[in-house]
Amino acid sequence: MERIIEFFSKYKEYILFSISVLIFLLLSFLLFYYFRSNINILENKIKDKPVVETKKDEDKKELFAVDIKGEVKKPGVYFLEKGKRVIDVVKKAGGFTKNANSFVNNLSMNVTDEMVIVIYSKSEIDDYVNTKEKEKQITQKCKTEIIKNDSCINTTEDKTSDNSSSKTDSSSVSDNKDKEDNSNKMISINTATKEELMTLPGIGESKALAILEYRKSKQFETIEEIKEVSGIGDSLFEKIKDFITT
């Protein structure tokens, strides 16, 4: 033990220096290990960062081609990123002109690829609104509870067409009614009165009197003999032959 104490006292400075060196080396190793692990973490983060930025760059490269026409200062095709709206396209095109009217445009709509945007002028919008209003009014005038007149165009023509159509309809209805009555009741050309004869198609007062005059001298034996009456030819006979009898 005395030798150890003697040795330590003799080489005390060397021993303390060696211990200090060992402690320093140990601390240096620990610090190096600590910083080395942090450096690896930083390196991994740096390696990962370009990947994230690349994805963002890819998203930015997804561009939509949009064609804008009409009342903008710089019409043409513009490329915009995904998520942009119609108003962004208008801004890229220099904004609206003084004559523009965006009444029919949805400026908040998301743009899509190959989208076409048309900005109309004030006069075009006014014409559009007026045309739709006129169409609405005309459609309402052309509708009735019974019939819809698809040819209705304007008020003057409507009145004329309505009057003519009503006359045509009434005349056709009366003709059809006469024919139905005649088909249901055959007219005897030998015994019919003037009024009954006048119900036949194409037989007026003069022809009815001519038939009455003819049969004063001779009775009709066949219906074809009525053609011997003055004013009754083949064409008129064809019209009345199905409604007469002797």
C-alpha positions in Angstrom: 0.0 0.0 0.0 2.9 2.3 0.9 4.4 1.6 -2.5 1.2 2.6 -4.2 1.0 5.8 -2.2 4.6 6.5 -2.9 4.1 5.7 -6.7 1.0 8.0 -6.8 2.8 10.8 -5.0 5.8 10.4 -7.3 3.8 10.3 -10.6 0.8 12.3 -9.4 1.0 14.9 -12.2 1.3 12.3 -14.9 -1.6 10.3 -13.5 -3.9 13.3 -13.3 -3.0 14.3 -16.8 -3.7 10.9 -18.1 -7.1 10.8 -16.3 -7.9 14.2 -17.7 -7.0 13.0 -21.2 -9.2 10.0 -20.8 -12.1 12.1 -19.6 -11.7 14.5 -22.5 -11.6 11.6 -25.0 -14.7 10.1 -23.4 -16.6 13.4 -23.5 -15.4 14.0 -27.1 -16.7 10.5 -28.1 -20.0 11.1 -26.5 -20.4 14.5 -28.1 -19.4 13.1 -31.5 -21.9 10.3 -31.2 -24.7 12.7 -30.1 -24.0 15.2 -33.0 -23.5 12.3 -35.4 -27.0 11.0 -34.7 -28.5 14.5 -35.1 -26.7 14.9 -38.3 -28.2 11.6 -39.6 -31.6 12.9 -38.7 -31.0 16.2 -40.5 -29.7 14.4 -43.5 -32.8 12.2 -43.7 -35.0 15.3 -43.5 -33.0 17.0 -46.2 -33.4 13.8 -48.4 -37.2 13.7 -47.8 -37.7 17.4 -48.5 -37.0 17.3 -52.2 -39.6 14.6 -52.6 -42.3 16.8 -51.0 -41.2 19.7 -53.2 -41.3 17.5 -56.3 -44.9 16.6 -55.5 -45.8 20.2 -55.2 -44.1 20.9 -58.4 -46.1 18.2 -60.1 -49.3 19.7 -58.8 -48.3 23.1 -60.1 -47.6 21.6 -63.5 -51.2 20.3 -63.8 -52.5 23.2 -66.0 -55.9 23.6 -67.7 -56.2 25.2 -71.2 -59.1 27.6 -71.2 -60.4 29.6 -74.3 -62.1 32.9 -73.4 -63.9 34.9 -76.1 -66.1 37.9 -76.5 -66.0 41.1 -74.5 -62.6 40.8 -72.7 -59.6 43.0 -73.5 -57.3 40.1 -74.5 -59.3 37.1 -75.8 -57.4 33.9 -76.3 -56.3 30.6 -74.8 -54.8 30.8 -71.3 -53.3 28.1 -69.0 -54.4 28.1 -65.4 -53.6 25.9 -62.4 -56.2 23.5 -61.1 -58.6 25.2 -58.7 -58.8 28.5 -60.5 -62.2 30.0 -61.4 -63.8 31.9 -64.3 -63.0 35.3 -62.8 -59.3 34.3 -62.7 -59.5 33.7 -66.5 -61.1 37.1 -67.0 -58.4 38.8 -65.0 -55.7 37.0 -67.1 -57.5 38.2 -70.3 -57.1 41.8 -69.1 -60.6 42.1 -67.6 -64.0 43.0 -69.1 -64.4 45.6 -71.8 -66.7 48.6 -71.2 -69.3 46.9 -73.4 -69.3 43.6 -71.5 -72.2 42.1 -69.6 -71.6 39.0 -67.5 -75.3 38.4 -66.7 -75.3 34.8 -68.0 -71.7 33.9 -66.8 -71.0 32.1 -63.5 -67.8 33.9 -62.5 -67.3 31.6 -59.4 -67.3 28.4 -61.5 -64.1 26.2 -61.4 -62.3 26.0 -64.7 -61.9 22.7 -66.5 -59.5 21.6 -69.3 -60.7 22.7 -72.8 -63.3 25.0 -71.3 -64.7 27.7 -73.5 -65.9 31.0 -71.9 -68.0 33.5 -73.8 -68.5 37.0 -72.4 -71.4 38.7 -74.2 -72.0 42.3 -74.9 -74.7 44.5 -73.4 -76.7 44.5 -76.6 -76.5 40.8 -77.0 -77.8 40.3 -73.4 -80.6 42.8 -74.0 -81.6 41.1 -77.2 -81.5 37.7 -75.4 -83.7 38.9 -72.6 -86.2 40.7 -74.9 -86.3 37.6 -77.2 -87.1 35.3 -74.3 -89.8 37.7 -73.0 -91.4 37.9 -76.4 -91.3 34.1 -76.7 -93.0 33.8 -73.3 -95.7 36.3 -74.3 -96.3 34.7 -77.7 -96.5 31.3 -76.1 -99.1 32.4 -73.6 -101.2 34.1 -76.3 -101.1 31.0 -78.5 -102.4 28.8 -75.7 -106.1 28.2 -75.1 -108.1 25.7 -73.1 -109.0 23.8 -76.3 -106.2 24.2 -78.9 -102.6 25.4 -79.1 -101.7 27.4 -82.2 -98.1 26.5 -83.0 -98.1 28.9 -86.0 -98.8 31.9 -83.8 -96.1 34.6 -84.5 -97.5 38.0 -83.9 -100.7 39.7 -82.8 -101.9 40.9 -86.2 -101.4 37.5 -87.8 -103.0 35.8 -84.8 -106.2 37.8 -85.2 -106.4 37.1 -88.9 -105.6 33.4 -88.6 -108.0 33.1 -85.7 -110.8 34.7 -87.7 -110.1 32.6 -90.8 -109.7 29.4 -88.9 -112.9 30.0 -87.0 -114.7 30.6 -90.3 -113.2 27.5 -91.9 -113.9 25.4 -88.8 -117.6 26.6 -88.7 -118.1 26.0 -92.4 -116.5 22.6 -92.3 -118.6 21.7 -89.3 -121.8 22.8 -91.0 -120.8 20.9 -94.2 -120.1 17.8 -92.2 -123.3 18.2 -90.3 -125.3 18.5 -93.6 -123.6 15.4 -95.0 -124.3 13.4 -91.8 -127.9 14.5 -91.9 -128.2 13.6 -95.6 -126.5 10.3 -95.1 -129.0 9.5 -92.3 -132.0 10.7 -94.5 -132.2 10.0 -98.2 -133.8 12.7 -100.3 -136.5 11.5 -102.8 -136.1 13.6 -105.9 -139.7 12.8 -106.8 -141.3 14.0 -103.6 -138.8 16.3 -101.9 -139.6 20.0 -101.3 -137.4 22.8 -102.4 -136.0 23.2 -98.9 -135.2 19.5 -98.7 -133.5 19.5 -102.1 -131.4 22.5 -101.1 -129.8 20.4 -98.3 -128.0 18.4 -100.9 -124.4 19.3 -101.6 -124.1 21.8 -104.4 -127.9 22.3 -104.8 -129.0 25.9 -104.4 -132.4 27.5 -104.8 -132.1 27.8 -108.6 -131.2 24.1 -109.1 -133.9 23.0 -106.6 -136.5 24.9 -108.6 -135.2 23.4 -111.8 -135.7 19.9 -110.4 -139.3 20.8 -109.3 -140.1 22.2 -112.7 -138.7 19.1 -114.4 -140.8 16.6 -112.4 -144.0 18.5 -113.2 -143.9 16.9 -116.6 -142.1 13.7 -115.8 -141.3 11.6 -112.7 -137.7 10.4 -112.2 -137.5 6.6 -112.8 -133.7 6.5 -111.9 -131.5 8.8 -110.0 -129.3 9.1 -113.1 -132.1 11.0 -114.9 -131.5 14.0 -112.6 -128.6 14.8 -114.9 -131.2 15.8 -117.5 -132.1 18.8 -115.4 -130.5 22.0 -116.5 -127.4 22.9 -114.5 -126.8 19.3 -113.1 -123.9 17.6 -114.7 -121.7 14.6 -114.0 -119.6 16.3 -111.4 -122.5 17.5 -109.4 -124.3 14.1 -109.7 -121.2 12.4 -108.2 -121.6 14.6 -105.1 -125.3 13.9 -104.6 -125.8 10.4 -105.8 -125.2 8.8 -102.4 -127.9 11.1 -100.8 -130.8 10.8 -103.3 -133.4 8.2 -104.3 -136.4 8.2 -106.6 
